[in-house]
Amino acid sequence: MTLTGALVKSTIVAALGGLLFGFDTAVIAGTTAGLTRTFALKPSGLGLTVAVALVGTVIGSILAGIPGDRYGRRDGLRIMAVLYLVSATGCAIAWDWYSLVAFRFIGGLGIGGSSVLGPMYIAEIAPARWRGRLVGFFQFNVVAGILLAYFSNYLIGVTVGGSSEWRWMLGVSGIPALLFLLMLFFIPRSPRWLVQKSRVEEARSVLVLIGEENVEDELQDIVKSIDVEHGHARESLFQRKYRVPIFLAVSIAMFNQLSGINAILYYLNDIFARAGFSKVSGDLQAVLIGFTNLVFTIIAMSIIDRVGRKTLLLIGGLGCAACLAGVSAVFLTNSHKNLLVWFLVGFIAFFSFSQGAVIWVYLSEVFPTRVRAQGQSLGSFTHWIMNAAISWTFPSIASASRGAPFVFFSAMMLLQFFVVFFTYPETKGVTLEEMQRELGIA
């Protein structure tokens, strides 16, 4: 099967949710100093300001399965686009700290929801041989959004400046949010969701549109896997037969955040400031880290369907552990600060090459269609609850011991290596229906 225009367009549009996800995730790094001055925030208050969006992502990821199942993956993404747009506009005009917190929470709902529905939609329209790269495009857009946020912060910092620069930084994402909303009206529904709703003829039309070569065989396999004919399309996730995919989803999501990735991205400017770098220098080095993230995500996407998900995770686990150990050594010894940026660049490279490229692909693959929305929500919920907890406490812990958090993150990456090595199955080149048979949940 070759890539068709409809398949490519649908993937690009759904992945725009990832761009907004990445932008809204990283843009806060450039605003922490301004927000602290404007609202006289203490470390705990700054932690709450950053983490409140993550509370929204936790709730958004839990609830995303509801509109995803009821209205479809595509229409669920439309709701997320509206939330992104409201959040960006609200943050730009926030009249006090409480309104800012409220609008950041709304943005978090959009991030959490799109982290579930975007990869799910792409996985359900993608053929097995292309699925890793196409779902990986969502992660590509996440890291592109991170780089765009850092670059946007730098440009706004050197052009706008002043007490209002944080408003521009947080508000500019309203432009891609509006574009995302409009483009979602020009892509088809997921064929697997259509079958789940017994709209088999519509599903057949979508399979033809996206260029599926064996339409009838693929359609019958989908119908059989969802058990439409037996009336089991709706089913509870928390059953013994789903224990393996539940473990895989929860563990990969936990390790993703136990690497410290988002705490580092959120407080990158503060980390550089603690090491003695100026604001402009910190902004520029943040752009370098964002660029590294993008480059190594592209490399991972190009080989994920050949090398496999498990191999990338194993390589990344060891690399991340070594680089984080280097960061902790810089802070604990208070020496060789010139190496800090290179240890962080190395960490970002290994992370984006492994965890970053794999997590959303893996979550979209290990659950059968009838509980995929619930399973994707569980994995995303775990990801975001860990993110919120770590990001909320990071400023206070780092202020007490700058090296301690990185020692912990390094140890977690070493643990991840062994968990993946002994328990994770490989999913490359396997159809979604074959995967559930391999896991014993057909």
C-alpha positions in Angstrom: 0.0 0.0 0.0 1.3 3.4 -1.0 0.7 6.7 0.9 -2.3 8.5 -0.6 -3.1 12.2 -0.5 -6.1 11.6 1.8 -4.0 9.5 4.2 -1.2 12.1 4.3 -3.6 15.0 4.8 -5.5 13.3 7.6 -2.3 12.5 9.4 -1.0 16.0 9.1 -4.2 17.6 10.3 -4.6 15.2 13.3 -0.9 15.8 14.2 -1.4 19.5 14.4 -2.9 18.8 17.8 0.6 17.6 18.6 2.1 20.9 17.5 -0.2 22.8 19.9 0.5 20.2 22.6 4.3 20.8 22.2 4.0 24.6 22.0 1.8 24.9 25.0 4.0 22.5 26.9 7.2 24.4 26.4 6.2 28.0 26.0 5.8 28.4 29.8 9.6 28.1 30.2 10.1 31.6 28.8 7.5 33.2 31.0 8.5 32.0 34.5 10.5 35.1 35.3 7.9 37.5 34.0 5.1 35.7 35.8 7.1 35.6 39.0 7.6 39.4 38.9 4.0 40.3 37.7 2.2 38.2 40.4 5.0 38.1 43.1 5.1 34.3 43.0 7.0 32.2 45.4 8.6 28.8 44.2 5.4 27.0 45.3 3.2 29.5 43.5 5.3 29.3 40.3 5.1 25.5 40.6 1.3 25.7 40.8 1.1 28.1 37.9 3.1 25.7 35.7 1.4 22.5 37.0 -2.2 23.7 36.8 -2.2 23.1 33.1 -1.0 19.6 33.9 -3.9 19.1 36.2 -6.0 20.0 33.2 -4.2 17.4 31.0 -4.9 14.7 33.6 -8.6 15.4 33.5 -8.6 16.0 29.8 -6.9 12.6 29.2 -9.4 10.8 31.4 -12.4 12.4 29.8 -11.2 12.4 26.1 -12.4 8.8 25.6 -16.0 10.0 26.1 -16.3 12.3 23.1 -13.8 10.1 21.3 -16.2 7.2 21.5 -19.5 9.1 21.3 -18.7 11.6 18.6 -15.6 10.0 17.0 -11.9 10.7 17.2 -12.1 13.5 14.6 -15.0 15.4 16.1 -13.4 14.9 19.6 -10.3 16.7 18.2 -12.5 19.6 17.2 -13.5 20.1 20.8 -9.8 20.1 21.8 -9.1 22.7 19.1 -11.7 25.0 20.7 -10.1 24.5 24.1 -6.7 25.5 22.7 -8.1 28.6 21.2 -10.0 29.7 24.3 -6.9 29.1 26.5 -4.5 31.1 24.2 -6.8 34.0 24.0 -7.6 34.0 27.7 -3.9 33.8 28.8 -3.1 36.8 26.6 -5.8 38.9 28.3 -5.6 37.5 31.8 -6.6 40.2 34.3 -5.2 38.6 37.4 -3.4 35.4 38.5 -6.6 33.5 39.1 -7.8 34.1 35.5 -4.4 33.1 34.2 -4.5 29.9 36.2 -8.1 29.2 34.9 -7.2 29.6 31.3 -4.0 27.5 31.6 -6.2 24.8 33.1 -8.5 25.0 30.0 -5.4 24.7 27.8 -4.4 21.6 29.8 -7.7 20.0 29.0 -7.0 20.4 25.3 -3.5 19.0 25.6 -4.6 16.0 27.6 -7.5 15.3 25.1 -5.4 15.7 22.0 -2.7 13.4 23.4 -5.3 10.7 23.5 -7.3 11.4 20.4 -4.6 12.5 17.9 -2.4 9.3 18.0 -5.6 7.2 18.3 -7.1 8.7 15.1 -3.8 8.3 13.1 -3.3 4.7 14.3 -6.8 3.8 13.2 -6.4 5.1 9.7 -2.8 4.0 9.1 -1.8 0.6 7.5 0.5 -1.5 9.7 3.6 -1.0 7.6 3.3 2.8 7.9 1.7 3.1 11.4 4.9 3.7 13.4 6.0 6.6 11.1 2.5 8.1 10.8 1.7 8.0 14.5 5.3 9.1 15.1 4.4 12.2 13.1 2.3 13.3 16.0 5.4 13.2 18.2 7.3 15.0 15.4 4.8 17.8 15.7 5.0 17.8 19.5 8.8 18.4 19.3 8.3 20.9 16.4 5.9 22.7 18.7 8.5 22.7 21.5 11.2 24.2 19.2 8.7 26.7 17.9 7.8 27.8 21.4 11.5 28.3 22.4 12.1 30.2 19.2 9.0 32.3 19.6 10.0 33.1 23.2 13.4 34.2 22.0 11.9 36.5 19.2 9.3 38.0 21.5 11.9 38.5 24.2 14.2 40.5 21.9 11.4 42.4 20.1 8.6 43.0 22.5 10.3 42.7 25.9 8.9 44.5 29.0 6.2 43.4 31.4 3.8 42.3 28.7 6.1 39.8 26.9 4.6 36.8 28.7 1.2 37.7 27.4 2.5 37.6 23.8 4.3 34.3 24.5 1.2 32.6 25.8 -1.3 34.1 23.4 0.4 33.6 20.0 -0.6 29.9 19.9 -4.2 31.0 19.2 -3.2 31.3 15.5 -2.3 27.6 14.9 -5.2 26.7 17.2 -7.7 28.4 14.8 -6.0 26.8 11.8 -6.3 23.3 13.5 -10.0 23.8 14.1 -10.7 24.8 10.5 -8.7 22.0 9.0 -10.5 19.3 11.0 -13.6 19.9 8.9 -11.7 18.4 5.8 -10.6 14.9 7.0 -12.7 11.7 7.2 -13.7 9.8 10.3 -11.8 6.8 11.6 -12.9 3.6 9.8 -12.5 1.6 13.0 -14.7 4.0 15.0 -17.3 3.8 12.2 -17.3 0.0 12.4 -17.6 0.2 16.1 -20.8 2.2 15.5 -22.0 -0.3 13.0 -21.6 2.2 10.1 -19.8 -0.4 8.0 -20.6 1.2 4.6 -19.1 4.5 5.7 -16.0 2.6 7.0 -15.6 0.9 3.6 -15.7 4.3 1.9 -13.0 5.7 4.1 -10.8 2.6 3.5 -11.1 3.2 -0.2 -10.4 6.9 0.3 -7.1 6.3 2.2 -6.0 3.8 -0.4 -6.4 0.4 1.3 -5.6 -2.3 -1.2 -7.6 -5.2 0.3 -10.6 -3.2 1.4 -12.9 -6.1 2.1 -10.4 -8.2 3.9 -9.3 -5.3 6.1 -13.0 -4.4 6.8 -13.9 -7.9 7.8 -10.8 -8.1 10.1 -11.9 -4.9 11.8 -15.5 -6.1 12.2 -14.3 -9.4 13.7 -11.9 -7.7 16.1 -14.5 -5.3 17.4 -17.1 -8.1 17.8 -19.9 -5.9 16.4 -21.9 -9.0 15.5 -21.8 -10.2 19.1 -22.8 -6.8 20.6 -19.5 -6.4 22.6 -18.4 -3.1 21.0 -18.5 -1.5 24.5 -16.5 -3.2 27.1 -14.8 -2.3 30.4 -11.0 -1.9 30.2 -10.3 -3.1 33.7 -10.5 -6.9 33.2 -8.0 -9.6 33.8 -7.6 -10.3 30.1 -6.3 -6.7 29.6 -3.7 -6.9 32.3 -0.7 -7.0 29.9 -1.7 -4.0 27.8 -2.6 -2.1 31.0 0.8 -2.8 32.4 2.5 -1.7 29.2 0.5 1.5 29.0 1.0 2.5 32.6 4.7 1.6 32.8 5.7 3.4 29.5 3.8 6.5 30.6 5.4 6.5 34.0 8.9 6.1 32.8 8.4 8.8 30.2 7.9 11.3 33.0 10.3 9.7 35.5 13.0 10.7 33.0 12.4 14.3 34.1 11.8 15.4 30.5 9.0 17.8 31.1 10.3 19.2 34.4 13.5 20.0 32.4 11.6 21.5 29.5 9.3 23.6 31.7 12.1 25.0 33.9 14.9 25.0 31.3 15.5 28.7 31.6 15.6 28.5 35.3 18.1 25.5 35.1 20.4 27.6 33.0 20.0 30.6 35.3 21.0 28.5 38.3 24.1 27.5 36.4 25.0 31.2 35.8 23.7 31.8 32.2 22.1 35.1 31.3 18.4 35.3 30.1 19.3 35.8 26.4 22.0 33.0 26.6 19.5 30.7 28.2 16.8 31.4 25.6 19.3 30.7 22.8 20.5 27.4 24.4 16.8 26.4 24.8 16.5 26.8 21.0 19.5 24.5 20.6 17.8 21.9 22.8 14.6 22.2 21.0 16.4 21.8 17.6 18.1 18.7 18.9 14.8 17.3 20.0 13.4 17.8 16.5 16.4 16.3 14.7 16.5 13.1 16.8 12.8 12.7 16.6 13.0 12.7 12.8 15.8 10.1 12.9 13.7 7.9 15.2 10.7 8.3 13.0 12.7 7.2 9.9 13.8 3.9 11.5 11.0 3.1 14.1 9.3 0.6 11.7 12.6 -1.1 10.8 14.5 -1.1 14.1 11.4 -1.5 16.3 9.9 0.2 19.4 11.7 -2.0 22.0 15.2 -1.5 20.6 14.8 2.3 20.6 13.6 2.2 24.2 16.6 0.2 25.3 19.1 2.5 23.6 17.4 5.6 25.0 17.2 4.2 28.5 21.0 3.8 28.8 21.8 7.1 27.0 19.4 9.1 29.1 20.7 7.6 32.4 24.3 8.5 31.5 23.5 12.1 30.4 21.3 12.8 33.5 24.2 11.4 35.7 26.4 14.0 34.0 23.9 16.9 34.8 23.7 15.8 38.4 27.5 15.7 38.6 27.7 19.3 37.4 25.3 20.6 40.0 26.6 18.4 42.9 30.2 19.3 42.3 29.5 22.9 41.2 32.1 22.5 38.5 32.4 22.1 34.7 29.2 24.2 34.1 30.3 24.6 30.5 29.3 20.9 30.1 25.8 21.4 31.3 24.3 22.4 28.0 26.0 19.4 26.3 24.7 16.9 28.9 21.2 18.3 28.4 21.5 18.2 24.7 22.6 14.6 24.9 19.7 13.7 27.2 17.2 15.4 24.8 18.8 13.5 21.9 18.5 10.1 23.6 15.0 10.8 24.9 13.6 12.0 21.6 15.2 9.1 19.9 13.5 6.6 22.2 10.7 7.5 24.7 9.6 10.6 22.8 9.2 8.8 19.5 7.8 5.6 20.9 5.3 6.4 23.7 2.3 7.6 21.6 2.9 4.9 19.0 3.0 2.2 21.6 0.0 3.4 23.5 -2.1 3.4 20.3 -1.0 -0.2 19.4 -1.4 -2.4 22.5 -5.1 -2.1 23.0 -7.9 -3.6 20.9 -10.3 -1.2 19.2 -13.2 -1.9 21.5 -11.2 -0.5 24.5 -8.6 1.6 22.7 -10.1 4.9 23.8 -10.1 3.8 27.4 -6.6 2.3 27.2 -5.2 5.4 25.5 -6.8 7.6 28.1 -5.3 5.4 30.9 -1.8 5.7 29.4 -2.2 9.5 28.8 -3.7 10.0 32.3 -0.7 8.2 33.9 1.7 10.3 31.8 0.1 13.6 32.8 -0.5 12.8 36.5 3.2 11.9 36.8 4.1 15.0 34.8 2.0 17.2 37.2 3.5 15.7 40.3 7.1 16.0 39.2 6.7 19.5 37.7 4.9 20.8 40.7 7.5 19.7 43.2 10.6 20.2 41.0 11.2 24.0 41.9 11.1 23.3 45.6 13.3 20.2 45.5 15.8 21.8 43.1 16.0 24.9 45.3 17.1 22.6 48.2 19.5 20.5 46.2 20.1 21.3 42.5 21.6 17.8 41.8 19.2 15.6 43.6 16.4 15.5 41.0 18.8 14.5 38.3 20.2 11.6 40.3 16.7 10.3 40.7 15.8 10.7 37.0 19.0 8.9 36.0 18.2 6.0 38.3 14.7 5.7 36.9 16.1 5.5 33.3 18.4 2.7 34.3 15.4 0.8 35.9 13.4 1.4 32.7 16.1 -0.4 30.6 15.6 -3.6 32.6 11.8 -3.4 32.7 11.6 -2.9 28.9 14.3 -5.7 28.2 12.4 -8.3 30.2 8.7 -7.5 29.7 8.0 -5.4 26.6 6.9 -7.1 23.3 7.8 -5.7 19.9 4.9 -4.3 17.9 6.6 -3.2 14.6 4.9 -4.5 11.4 2.0 -6.1 13.2 -1.6 -5.0 12.4 -3.7 -3.8 15.3 -5.9 -6.9 15.1 -2.9 -9.3 15.0 -1.5 -7.5 18.1 -4.5 -8.2 20.2 -4.2 -11.9 19.2 -0.5 -11.9 20.2 -1.4 -10.5 23.6 -4.1 -13.1 24.1 -7.0 -10.7 24.0 -8.6 -11.5 20.6 
